[in-house]
């Protein structure tokens, strides 16, 4: 049902950009939350979120429905904006990691949940390459489906799943070697 509603909203916005407002209203909060988790700066997040929606409205005519939710297209734009910001400012992208997310990830790598192991996991995650960390972040910290991950990364959902499991394997190796 939501996809058909989104399709109708997108088609209306393509015909007249003034009809983009319902899409903005529907997705603003989740895109804002996605960005603030990456930046940890509310003012910067507001600026980047504005850029995301500005680019979306300017390029809505180029949007093609490829079977993914419209939100995936917005997440892709948001990811690109955040990465562009960090490249321009020569800063690294720090990820906010909540204890419940770490415990969930520890469960997936079959470890005992203790504070020491949580710290060890965070150190191991910091050793990963950015692309591997991004996959883990999308799945475990953003809670995205493989289909949504695939759309953001512009790969199939099967490829997103394989890449995530390879990244988890790398994390397990680093985690177990420390």
N, CA and C atoms as a LAMMPS dump frame, in Angstrom:
ITEM: TIMESTEP
0
ITEM: NUMBER OF ATOMS
534
ITEM: BOX BOUNDS ff ff ff
-5.0000000000000000e+02 5.0000000000000000e+02
-5.0000000000000000e+02 5.0000000000000000e+02
-5.0000000000000000e+02 5.0000000000000000e+02
ITEM: ATOMS id mol type element x y z
1 1 1 N 0.824 -1.188 0
2 1 2 C 0 0 0
3 1 3 C 0.872 1.256 0
4 2 1 N 1.898 1.284 0.846
5 2 2 C 2.756 2.458 0.95
6 2 3 C 3.478 2.744 -0.364
7 3 1 N 3.911 1.66 -1.067
8 3 2 C 4.604 1.866 -2.345
9 3 3 C 3.689 2.524 -3.36
10 4 1 N 2.42 2.142 -3.389
11 4 2 C 1.504 2.749 -4.351
12 4 3 C 1.219 4.204 -3.982
13 5 1 N 1.153 4.483 -2.678
14 5 2 C 0.974 5.87 -2.228
15 5 3 C 2.201 6.686 -2.617
16 6 1 N 3.393 6.137 -2.349
17 6 2 C 4.63 6.83 -2.725
18 6 3 C 4.681 7.054 -4.231
19 7 1 N 4.293 6.039 -4.997
20 7 2 C 4.322 6.156 -6.453
21 7 3 C 3.442 7.324 -6.899
22 8 1 N 2.249 7.416 -6.324
23 8 2 C 1.34 8.504 -6.682
24 8 3 C 1.924 9.861 -6.279
25 9 1 N 2.538 9.925 -5.092
26 9 2 C 3.141 11.187 -4.63
27 9 3 C 4.318 11.584 -5.514
28 10 1 N 5.136 10.617 -5.883
29 10 2 C 6.298 10.894 -6.739
30 10 3 C 5.84 11.354 -8.115
31 11 1 N 4.863 10.673 -8.669
32 11 2 C 4.362 11.072 -9.992
33 11 3 C 3.778 12.48 -9.955
34 12 1 N 3.073 12.815 -8.891
35 12 2 C 2.518 14.168 -8.758
36 12 3 C 3.648 15.197 -8.662
37 13 1 N 4.699 14.869 -7.906
38 13 2 C 5.84 15.782 -7.756
39 13 3 C 6.614 15.929 -9.059
40 14 1 N 6.673 14.855 -9.847
41 14 2 C 7.358 14.942 -11.145
42 14 3 C 6.633 15.92 -12.065
43 15 1 N 5.299 15.905 -12.016
44 15 2 C 4.498 16.78 -12.875
45 15 3 C 4.558 18.227 -12.405
46 16 1 N 4.634 18.401 -11.066
47 16 2 C 4.663 19.746 -10.511
48 16 3 C 5.439 19.707 -9.191
49 17 1 N 6.635 20.287 -9.156
50 17 2 C 7.45 20.248 -7.939
51 17 3 C 6.746 20.796 -6.693
52 18 1 N 5.699 21.591 -6.881
53 18 2 C 4.942 22.099 -5.734
54 18 3 C 4.27 20.953 -4.976
55 19 1 N 4.12 19.808 -5.625
56 19 2 C 3.5 18.642 -4.991
57 19 3 C 4.52 17.754 -4.28
58 20 1 N 5.732 18.254 -4.08
59 20 2 C 6.775 17.491 -3.379
60 20 3 C 6.561 17.51 -1.86
61 21 1 N 5.811 18.475 -1.362
62 21 2 C 5.627 18.668 0.086
63 21 3 C 5.192 17.398 0.83
64 22 1 N 4.254 16.6 0.327
65 22 2 C 3.881 15.385 1.069
66 22 3 C 5.048 14.394 1.221
67 23 1 N 5.903 14.312 0.219
68 23 2 C 7.086 13.446 0.319
69 23 3 C 8.051 13.988 1.363
70 24 1 N 8.234 15.289 1.358
71 24 2 C 9.087 15.943 2.359
72 24 3 C 8.558 15.659 3.763
73 25 1 N 7.26 15.88 3.946
74 25 2 C 6.644 15.66 5.257
75 25 3 C 6.771 14.209 5.71
76 26 1 N 6.623 13.298 4.781
77 26 2 C 6.654 11.868 5.113
78 26 3 C 8.05 11.394 5.5
79 27 1 N 9.093 11.921 4.833
80 27 2 C 10.442 11.372 4.997
81 27 3 C 11.435 12.268 5.733
82 28 1 N 11.059 13.499 6.014
83 28 2 C 12.013 14.418 6.64
84 28 3 C 12.607 13.842 7.925
85 29 1 N 11.768 13.386 8.832
86 29 2 C 12.245 12.948 10.142
87 29 3 C 13.218 11.775 10.038
88 30 1 N 12.898 10.766 9.216
89 30 2 C 13.795 9.612 9.142
90 30 3 C 15.113 9.958 8.461
91 31 1 N 15.111 10.854 7.511
92 31 2 C 16.367 11.274 6.873
93 31 3 C 17.172 12.122 7.858
94 32 1 N 16.507 12.987 8.6
95 32 2 C 17.18 13.803 9.615
96 32 3 C 17.855 12.899 10.647
97 33 1 N 17.152 11.883 11.131
98 33 2 C 17.705 10.959 12.128
99 33 3 C 18.892 10.192 11.546
100 34 1 N 18.775 9.752 10.311
101 34 2 C 19.869 9.038 9.639
102 34 3 C 21.124 9.917 9.614
103 35 1 N 20.962 11.176 9.256
104 35 2 C 22.111 12.079 9.142
105 35 3 C 22.671 12.45 10.51
106 36 1 N 21.808 12.712 11.477
107 36 2 C 22.324 13.136 12.792
108 36 3 C 23.111 12.009 13.449
109 37 1 N 22.769 10.769 13.183
110 37 2 C 23.541 9.651 13.721
111 37 3 C 24.953 9.651 13.148
112 38 1 N 25.095 10.171 11.956
113 38 2 C 26.408 10.205 11.328
114 38 3 C 27.211 11.449 11.711
115 39 1 N 26.532 12.565 11.922
116 39 2 C 27.254 13.818 12.146
117 39 3 C 27.369 14.216 13.611
118 40 1 N 26.405 13.826 14.417
119 40 2 C 26.369 14.212 15.836
120 40 3 C 26.331 15.731 16.003
121 41 1 N 25.784 16.435 15.022
122 41 2 C 25.746 17.897 15.059
123 41 3 C 24.402 18.331 14.476
124 42 1 N 23.541 18.881 15.327
125 42 2 C 22.182 19.211 14.901
126 42 3 C 22.146 20.288 13.818
127 43 1 N 22.968 21.313 13.953
128 43 2 C 22.982 22.387 12.956
129 43 3 C 23.455 21.856 11.598
130 44 1 N 24.538 21.088 11.614
131 44 2 C 25.045 20.487 10.382
132 44 3 C 24.007 19.542 9.786
133 45 1 N 23.36 18.777 10.636
134 45 2 C 22.337 17.847 10.166
135 45 3 C 21.209 18.59 9.471
136 46 1 N 20.793 19.709 10.046
137 46 2 C 19.756 20.52 9.414
138 46 3 C 20.179 20.984 8.027
139 47 1 N 21.423 21.438 7.915
140 47 2 C 21.947 21.888 6.619
141 47 3 C 21.993 20.742 5.614
142 48 1 N 22.526 19.6 6.046
143 48 2 C 22.647 18.459 5.126
144 48 3 C 21.283 17.902 4.739
145 49 1 N 20.358 17.879 5.68
146 49 2 C 19.003 17.403 5.371
147 49 3 C 18.35 18.322 4.35
148 50 1 N 18.551 19.628 4.508
149 50 2 C 18.026 20.584 3.525
150 50 3 C 18.616 20.316 2.149
151 51 1 N 19.919 20.036 2.101
152 51 2 C 20.581 19.729 0.831
153 51 3 C 19.989 18.469 0.195
154 52 1 N 19.72 17.462 1.032
155 52 2 C 19.144 16.214 0.52
156 52 3 C 17.813 16.49 -0.17
157 53 1 N 16.948 17.224 0.504
158 53 2 C 15.63 17.468 -0.069
159 53 3 C 15.671 18.461 -1.221
160 54 1 N 16.616 19.383 -1.2
161 54 2 C 16.791 20.28 -2.339
162 54 3 C 17.215 19.475 -3.563
163 55 1 N 18.195 18.592 -3.391
164 55 2 C 18.628 17.754 -4.514
165 55 3 C 17.506 16.832 -4.979
166 56 1 N 16.73 16.325 -4.03
167 56 2 C 15.623 15.438 -4.391
168 56 3 C 14.583 16.179 -5.231
169 57 1 N 14.206 17.374 -4.803
170 57 2 C 13.189 18.113 -5.553
171 57 3 C 13.723 18.559 -6.92
172 58 1 N 15 18.922 -6.977
173 58 2 C 15.585 19.342 -8.253
174 58 3 C 15.742 18.176 -9.231
175 59 1 N 15.862 16.971 -8.694
176 59 2 C 16.094 15.8 -9.542
177 59 3 C 14.941 14.816 -9.569
178 60 1 N 13.79 15.206 -9.045
179 60 2 C 12.652 14.289 -8.976
180 60 3 C 12.248 13.802 -10.368
181 61 1 N 12.453 14.624 -11.371
182 61 2 C 12.086 14.209 -12.733
183 61 3 C 12.979 13.071 -13.231
184 62 1 N 14.17 12.93 -12.652
185 62 2 C 15.099 11.867 -13.049
186 62 3 C 14.873 10.572 -12.269
187 63 1 N 14.064 10.65 -11.202
188 63 2 C 13.831 9.463 -10.372
189 63 3 C 13.113 8.392 -11.182
190 64 1 N 13.627 7.168 -11.079
191 64 2 C 13.008 6.014 -11.734
192 64 3 C 12.669 4.978 -10.683
193 65 1 N 11.459 4.475 -10.746
194 65 2 C 11.05 3.422 -9.825
195 65 3 C 11.683 2.121 -10.297
196 66 1 N 12.593 1.592 -9.497
197 66 2 C 13.287 0.345 -9.834
198 66 3 C 12.891 -0.774 -8.875
199 67 1 N 11.73 -0.619 -8.265
200 67 2 C 11.243 -1.644 -7.359
201 67 3 C 11.648 -1.445 -5.912
202 68 1 N 12.349 -0.364 -5.616
203 68 2 C 12.777 -0.066 -4.252
204 68 3 C 11.903 1.055 -3.699
205 69 1 N 11.791 1.146 -2.4
206 69 2 C 11.014 2.252 -1.83
207 69 3 C 11.647 3.601 -2.182
208 70 1 N 10.818 4.614 -2.291
209 70 2 C 11.303 5.963 -2.578
210 70 3 C 12.308 6.41 -1.52
211 71 1 N 12.096 5.965 -0.282
212 71 2 C 12.995 6.356 0.81
213 71 3 C 14.433 5.925 0.541
214 72 1 N 14.618 4.812 -0.166
215 72 2 C 15.974 4.343 -0.478
216 72 3 C 16.72 5.355 -1.337
217 73 1 N 16.001 5.987 -2.252
218 73 2 C 16.609 7.025 -3.094
219 73 3 C 17.047 8.199 -2.217
220 74 1 N 16.208 8.572 -1.257
221 74 2 C 16.558 9.661 -0.35
222 74 3 C 17.745 9.291 0.54
223 75 1 N 17.779 8.034 1.022
224 75 2 C 18.915 7.585 1.829
225 75 3 C 20.212 7.65 1.017
226 76 1 N 20.138 7.297 -0.253
227 76 2 C 21.327 7.346 -1.109
228 76 3 C 21.826 8.789 -1.237
229 77 1 N 20.904 9.701 -1.457
230 77 2 C 21.279 11.117 -1.55
231 77 3 C 21.875 11.575 -0.219
232 78 1 N 21.247 11.186 0.888
233 78 2 C 21.73 11.572 2.218
234 78 3 C 23.127 11.021 2.474
235 79 1 N 23.337 9.765 2.133
236 79 2 C 24.653 9.149 2.31
237 79 3 C 25.707 9.895 1.506
238 80 1 N 25.371 10.235 0.274
239 80 2 C 26.306 10.98 -0.578
240 80 3 C 26.603 12.367 0.001
241 81 1 N 25.592 13.044 0.526
242 81 2 C 25.788 14.376 1.106
243 81 3 C 26.689 14.321 2.34
244 82 1 N 26.46 13.335 3.196
245 82 2 C 27.284 13.192 4.4
246 82 3 C 28.727 12.894 4.007
247 83 1 N 28.908 11.956 3.074
248 83 2 C 30.259 11.613 2.629
249 83 3 C 30.947 12.807 1.978
250 84 1 N 30.224 13.564 1.192
251 84 2 C 30.781 14.755 0.554
252 84 3 C 31.217 15.77 1.616
253 85 1 N 30.388 15.951 2.625
254 85 2 C 30.747 16.874 3.713
255 85 3 C 32.047 16.435 4.39
256 86 1 N 32.149 15.156 4.72
257 86 2 C 33.34 14.683 5.425
258 86 3 C 34.587 14.754 4.531
259 87 1 N 34.411 14.53 3.242
260 87 2 C 35.555 14.675 2.327
261 87 3 C 35.994 16.134 2.244
262 88 1 N 35.041 17.043 2.135
263 88 2 C 35.367 18.469 2.029
264 88 3 C 36.047 18.998 3.28
265 89 1 N 35.65 18.507 4.425
266 89 2 C 36.194 19.017 5.682
267 89 3 C 37.352 18.167 6.198
268 90 1 N 37.717 17.137 5.452
269 90 2 C 38.801 16.225 5.846
270 90 3 C 38.596 15.648 7.244
271 91 1 N 37.355 15.407 7.58
272 91 2 C 37.041 14.794 8.87
273 91 3 C 36.632 13.358 8.635
274 92 1 N 36.737 12.577 9.683
275 92 2 C 36.287 11.192 9.581
276 92 3 C 34.856 11.108 10.063
277 93 1 N 34.157 10.147 9.533
278 93 2 C 32.771 9.918 9.895
279 93 3 C 32.726 9.03 11.128
280 94 1 N 32.231 9.569 12.227
281 94 2 C 32.118 8.782 13.444
282 94 3 C 30.69 8.28 13.564
283 95 1 N 30.567 7.056 14.014
284 95 2 C 29.264 6.428 14.131
285 95 3 C 28.855 6.388 15.591
286 96 1 N 27.619 6.782 15.861
287 96 2 C 27.093 6.671 17.223
288 96 3 C 26.681 5.22 17.43
289 97 1 N 27.258 4.604 18.443
290 97 2 C 26.962 3.205 18.713
291 97 3 C 26.284 3.113 20.073
292 98 1 N 25.085 2.591 20.054
293 98 2 C 24.344 2.421 21.294
294 98 3 C 24.608 1.025 21.836
295 99 1 N 24.521 0.899 23.147
296 99 2 C 24.821 -0.379 23.797
297 99 3 C 23.96 -1.503 23.247
298 100 1 N 22.667 -1.247 23.011
299 100 2 C 21.795 -2.314 22.509
300 100 3 C 22.217 -2.764 21.109
301 101 1 N 22.733 -1.839 20.303
302 101 2 C 23.225 -2.204 18.971
303 101 3 C 24.469 -3.074 19.072
304 102 1 N 25.358 -2.737 19.998
305 102 2 C 26.582 -3.515 20.194
306 102 3 C 26.229 -4.919 20.671
307 103 1 N 25.297 -5.006 21.606
308 103 2 C 24.891 -6.324 22.107
309 103 3 C 24.293 -7.159 20.984
310 104 1 N 23.477 -6.538 20.15
311 104 2 C 22.884 -7.243 19.005
312 104 3 C 23.973 -7.731 18.055
313 105 1 N 24.946 -6.885 17.788
314 105 2 C 26.046 -7.26 16.903
315 105 3 C 26.905 -8.343 17.544
316 106 1 N 27.151 -8.231 18.85
317 106 2 C 27.898 -9.282 19.558
318 106 3 C 27.175 -10.619 19.462
319 107 1 N 25.861 -10.587 19.573
320 107 2 C 25.087 -11.823 19.431
321 107 3 C 25.318 -12.443 18.061
322 108 1 N 25.387 -11.592 17.046
323 108 2 C 25.594 -12.1 15.691
324 108 3 C 26.99 -12.674 15.487
325 109 1 N 27.968 -12.215 16.247
326 109 2 C 29.295 -12.809 16.104
327 109 3 C 29.554 -13.82 17.22
328 110 1 N 28.457 -14.226 17.879
329 110 2 C 28.459 -15.336 18.832
330 110 3 C 29.462 -15.153 19.961
331 111 1 N 29.314 -14.069 20.681
332 111 2 C 30.204 -13.79 21.806
333 111 3 C 29.389 -13.554 23.066
334 112 1 N 30.059 -13.645 24.173
335 112 2 C 29.433 -13.367 25.464
336 112 3 C 29.307 -11.852 25.598
337 113 1 N 28.186 -11.406 26.149
338 113 2 C 27.94 -9.973 26.289
339 113 3 C 28.52 -9.446 27.592
340 114 1 N 29.688 -8.866 27.525
341 114 2 C 30.276 -8.215 28.69
342 114 3 C 30.8 -6.86 28.249
343 115 1 N 31.04 -6.001 29.206
344 115 2 C 31.559 -4.665 28.899
345 115 3 C 32.904 -4.762 28.185
346 116 1 N 33.778 -5.66 28.645
347 116 2 C 35.091 -5.816 28.011
348 116 3 C 34.945 -6.223 26.553
349 117 1 N 34.033 -7.133 26.285
350 117 2 C 33.835 -7.574 24.907
351 117 3 C 33.203 -6.482 24.057
352 118 1 N 32.351 -5.669 24.671
353 118 2 C 31.78 -4.548 23.932
354 118 3 C 32.878 -3.566 23.527
355 119 1 N 33.77 -3.273 24.446
356 119 2 C 34.899 -2.384 24.137
357 119 3 C 35.781 -2.996 23.052
358 120 1 N 36.015 -4.291 23.158
359 120 2 C 36.827 -5 22.167
360 120 3 C 36.152 -4.937 20.79
361 121 1 N 34.835 -5.07 20.766
362 121 2 C 34.101 -4.998 19.506
363 121 3 C 34.214 -3.601 18.893
364 122 1 N 34.079 -2.578 19.708
365 122 2 C 34.188 -1.206 19.203
366 122 3 C 35.582 -0.968 18.619
367 123 1 N 36.617 -1.469 19.291
368 123 2 C 37.984 -1.34 18.756
369 123 3 C 38.11 -2.082 17.427
370 124 1 N 37.523 -3.262 17.352
371 124 2 C 37.574 -4.034 16.105
372 124 3 C 36.846 -3.294 14.996
373 125 1 N 35.702 -2.712 15.317
374 125 2 C 34.941 -1.969 14.313
375 125 3 C 35.723 -0.763 13.821
376 126 1 N 36.451 -0.116 14.71
377 126 2 C 37.267 1.031 14.315
378 126 3 C 38.402 0.624 13.376
379 127 1 N 38.762 -0.647 13.365
380 127 2 C 39.827 -1.148 12.496
381 127 3 C 39.326 -1.488 11.092
382 128 1 N 38.01 -1.562 10.927
383 128 2 C 37.452 -1.915 9.619
384 128 3 C 37.629 -0.779 8.617
385 129 1 N 37.625 -1.144 7.345
386 129 2 C 37.611 -0.138 6.29
387 129 3 C 36.24 0.534 6.304
388 130 1 N 36.2 1.758 5.804
389 130 2 C 34.966 2.546 5.839
390 130 3 C 33.814 1.83 5.138
391 131 1 N 34.084 1.18 3.998
392 131 2 C 32.998 0.509 3.265
393 131 3 C 32.412 -0.643 4.067
394 132 1 N 33.253 -1.37 4.811
395 132 2 C 32.756 -2.462 5.645
396 132 3 C 31.949 -1.911 6.814
397 133 1 N 32.437 -0.852 7.422
398 133 2 C 31.728 -0.236 8.533
399 133 3 C 30.39 0.315 8.07
400 134 1 N 30.351 0.88 6.877
401 134 2 C 29.112 1.449 6.339
402 134 3 C 28.042 0.363 6.204
403 135 1 N 28.426 -0.811 5.723
404 135 2 C 27.471 -1.916 5.588
405 135 3 C 26.906 -2.332 6.942
406 136 1 N 27.784 -2.474 7.918
407 136 2 C 27.356 -2.865 9.263
408 136 3 C 26.463 -1.787 9.863
409 137 1 N 26.826 -0.549 9.651
410 137 2 C 26.046 0.573 10.16
411 137 3 C 24.638 0.575 9.566
412 138 1 N 24.531 0.396 8.247
413 138 2 C 23.221 0.401 7.608
414 138 3 C 22.318 -0.701 8.149
415 139 1 N 22.892 -1.882 8.342
416 139 2 C 22.092 -3.027 8.772
417 139 3 C 21.763 -2.993 10.263
418 140 1 N 22.776 -2.788 11.092
419 140 2 C 22.581 -2.93 12.528
420 140 3 C 22.211 -1.648 13.245
421 141 1 N 22.691 -0.51 12.772
422 141 2 C 22.43 0.733 13.482
423 141 3 C 21.291 1.523 12.847
424 142 1 N 21.103 1.364 11.54
425 142 2 C 19.985 2.018 10.87
426 142 3 C 18.796 1.077 10.726
427 143 1 N 19.052 -0.232 10.855
428 143 2 C 17.973 -1.22 10.79
429 143 3 C 17.371 -1.384 9.401
430 144 1 N 18.16 -1.133 8.368
431 144 2 C 17.644 -1.234 7.008
432 144 3 C 17.592 -2.691 6.549
433 145 1 N 16.662 -2.956 5.644
434 145 2 C 16.567 -4.284 5.046
435 145 3 C 17.672 -4.427 4.004
436 146 1 N 17.912 -5.663 3.586
437 146 2 C 18.914 -5.878 2.541
438 146 3 C 18.495 -5.18 1.25
439 147 1 N 17.207 -5.149 0.988
440 147 2 C 16.704 -4.483 -0.21
441 147 3 C 17.009 -2.98 -0.157
442 148 1 N 16.756 -2.355 1.005
443 148 2 C 17.051 -0.928 1.159
444 148 3 C 18.551 -0.668 1.076
445 149 1 N 19.339 -1.547 1.684
446 149 2 C 20.805 -1.408 1.606
447 149 3 C 21.262 -1.485 0.156
448 150 1 N 20.712 -2.445 -0.572
449 150 2 C 21.083 -2.614 -1.975
450 150 3 C 20.785 -1.382 -2.792
451 151 1 N 19.634 -0.77 -2.539
452 151 2 C 19.282 0.426 -3.295
453 151 3 C 20.221 1.58 -2.972
454 152 1 N 20.54 1.751 -1.709
455 152 2 C 21.45 2.824 -1.314
456 152 3 C 22.821 2.619 -1.945
457 153 1 N 23.271 1.364 -1.981
458 153 2 C 24.595 1.049 -2.518
459 153 3 C 24.577 0.802 -4.023
460 154 1 N 23.378 0.825 -4.59
461 154 2 C 23.157 0.574 -6.02
462 154 3 C 23.658 -0.809 -6.438
463 155 1 N 23.282 -1.794 -5.626
464 155 2 C 23.566 -3.195 -5.911
465 155 3 C 22.309 -3.989 -5.583
466 156 1 N 22.268 -5.247 -5.971
467 156 2 C 21.101 -6.069 -5.651
468 156 3 C 21.05 -6.345 -4.151
469 157 1 N 19.864 -6.745 -3.678
470 157 2 C 19.759 -7.042 -2.245
471 157 3 C 20.593 -8.269 -1.896
472 158 1 N 20.737 -9.195 -2.834
473 158 2 C 21.582 -10.364 -2.607
474 158 3 C 23.05 -9.976 -2.462
475 159 1 N 23.489 -9.041 -3.299
476 159 2 C 24.878 -8.573 -3.211
477 159 3 C 25.1 -7.818 -1.9
478 160 1 N 24.101 -7.062 -1.466
479 160 2 C 24.217 -6.341 -0.19
480 160 3 C 24.361 -7.332 0.961
481 161 1 N 23.611 -8.403 0.892
482 161 2 C 23.669 -9.43 1.938
483 161 3 C 25.045 -10.092 1.962
484 162 1 N 25.544 -10.443 0.791
485 162 2 C 26.863 -11.085 0.695
486 162 3 C 27.949 -10.148 1.211
487 163 1 N 27.895 -8.885 0.783
488 163 2 C 28.908 -7.915 1.222
489 163 3 C 28.853 -7.712 2.734
490 164 1 N 27.633 -7.664 3.294
491 164 2 C 27.505 -7.507 4.739
492 164 3 C 28.13 -8.697 5.451
493 165 1 N 27.836 -9.909 4.999
494 165 2 C 28.384 -11.085 5.673
495 165 3 C 29.9 -11.164 5.528
496 166 1 N 30.427 -10.7 4.422
497 166 2 C 31.891 -10.637 4.277
498 166 3 C 32.478 -9.621 5.249
499 167 1 N 31.788 -8.485 5.404
500 167 2 C 32.243 -7.475 6.358
501 167 3 C 32.18 -8.012 7.779
502 168 1 N 31.12 -8.76 8.091
503 168 2 C 31.015 -9.374 9.416
504 168 3 C 32.122 -10.397 9.634
505 169 1 N 32.462 -11.144 8.571
506 169 2 C 33.573 -12.097 8.686
507 169 3 C 34.882 -11.37 8.998
508 170 1 N 35.116 -10.239 8.338
509 170 2 C 36.315 -9.446 8.607
510 170 3 C 36.305 -8.963 10.054
511 171 1 N 35.119 -8.518 10.509
512 171 2 C 34.991 -8.055 11.88
513 171 3 C 35.283 -9.183 12.867
514 172 1 N 34.782 -10.375 12.579
515 172 2 C 35.025 -11.53 13.45
516 172 3 C 36.521 -11.84 13.537
517 173 1 N 37.212 -11.783 12.402
518 173 2 C 38.646 -12.056 12.385
519 173 3 C 39.399 -11.041 13.233
520 174 1 N 39.091 -9.761 13.042
521 174 2 C 39.751 -8.711 13.827
522 174 3 C 39.397 -8.873 15.302
523 175 1 N 38.138 -9.113 15.58
524 175 2 C 37.656 -9.258 16.961
525 175 3 C 38.355 -10.427 17.658
526 176 1 N 38.46 -11.546 16.977
527 176 2 C 39.041 -12.738 17.586
528 176 3 C 40.564 -12.704 17.653
529 177 1 N 41.192 -11.817 16.87
530 177 2 C 42.649 -11.733 16.89
531 177 3 C 43.162 -10.779 17.979
532 178 1 N 42.284 -9.969 18.518
533 178 2 C 42.677 -9.015 19.576
534 178 3 C 42.686 -9.668 20.931
